[in-house]
Amino acid sequence: MYEIEWKEHALKNLEKLEVSITRRIVKKVEEMRENLYLCDVKKLKGYDKHYRLRIGDFRVIFELIDNSLTILKVGHRQNIYE
């Protein structure tokens, strides 16, 4: 089981989204807590400990260190990597 920490910037991104999308994202992040590899997760190229979670057209960028997931960014796939 992983501990989850949300960075302030990620929470602000989440607040800007529609409520239904926010619920989907939070639900998926909670599922990730139990088993990271059952979700649509890929390692980001060029980073040692950064990954992305895909939820439809939205992405969650997070850092994985030991048993800790730190959510860094949340947003639409068109502009999340900027």
Wavefront OBJ file of the C-alpha trace (Angstrom):
o trace
v 0.000 0.000 0.000
v 1.270 3.458 -0.926
v 0.985 6.726 0.956
v -0.395 9.543 -1.192
v 0.599 13.194 -0.906
v -0.965 15.912 -3.080
v 1.163 18.938 -3.950
v -0.658 22.277 -3.697
v -0.288 22.893 -7.445
v -1.949 19.538 -8.221
v -4.866 20.322 -5.907
v -5.373 23.693 -7.606
v -5.390 21.959 -11.003
v -7.952 19.483 -9.689
v -10.244 22.255 -8.400
v -10.428 23.781 -11.891
v -11.915 20.611 -13.403
v -15.565 19.561 -13.569
v -16.827 17.736 -10.485
v -17.446 14.468 -12.368
v -13.891 14.443 -13.729
v -12.466 15.305 -10.313
v -14.317 12.348 -8.788
v -12.963 9.972 -11.456
v -9.412 11.183 -10.870
v -9.611 10.928 -7.069
v -11.154 7.445 -7.340
v -8.366 6.271 -9.671
v -5.657 7.721 -7.418
v -7.199 5.845 -4.476
v -7.160 2.632 -6.553
v -3.489 3.298 -7.259
v -2.861 3.308 -3.515
v -3.804 -0.389 -3.365
v -2.119 -1.624 -6.554
v -0.236 0.802 -8.749
v 0.231 -1.586 -11.638
v -3.455 -2.424 -12.189
v -3.961 1.165 -13.357
v -2.851 2.658 -16.691
v 0.530 3.874 -15.432
v 3.659 4.506 -17.501
v 7.103 5.773 -16.578
v 7.949 9.184 -18.046
v 10.980 9.218 -20.309
v 13.902 11.268 -19.049
v 12.879 11.012 -15.383
v 13.983 8.452 -12.823
v 10.961 8.446 -10.541
v 8.187 10.225 -12.465
v 5.143 8.431 -13.850
v 1.826 9.288 -15.431
v -1.620 7.875 -14.777
v -4.073 8.013 -17.699
v -7.752 8.597 -16.963
v -9.492 9.142 -20.301
v -8.196 12.437 -21.711
v -6.725 13.455 -18.361
v -3.338 12.717 -16.838
v -1.955 12.633 -13.323
v 1.805 13.147 -13.087
v 3.311 11.707 -9.931
v 6.598 10.812 -8.315
v 7.156 7.382 -6.791
v 9.727 7.060 -4.015
v 9.663 3.838 -1.984
v 6.054 3.537 -0.717
v 5.154 7.180 -1.280
v 3.233 8.627 -4.238
v 3.454 12.399 -4.602
v 0.886 13.835 -7.018
v 2.625 16.679 -8.867
v 0.233 17.727 -11.650
v -3.286 17.003 -12.874
v -4.673 18.120 -16.214
v -5.849 17.488 -19.755
v -3.486 15.507 -21.961
v -3.079 18.449 -24.363
v -1.270 20.647 -21.869
v -0.144 18.503 -18.938
v 3.397 18.022 -20.247
v 4.131 21.734 -20.778
l 1 2 3 4 5 6 7 8 9 10 11 12 13 14 15 16 17 18 19 20 21 22 23 24 25 26 27 28 29 30 31 32 33 34 35 36 37 38 39 40 41 42 43 44 45 46 47 48 49 50 51 52 53 54 55 56 57 58 59 60 61 62 63 64 65 66 67 68 69 70 71 72 73 74 75 76 77 78 79 80 81 82
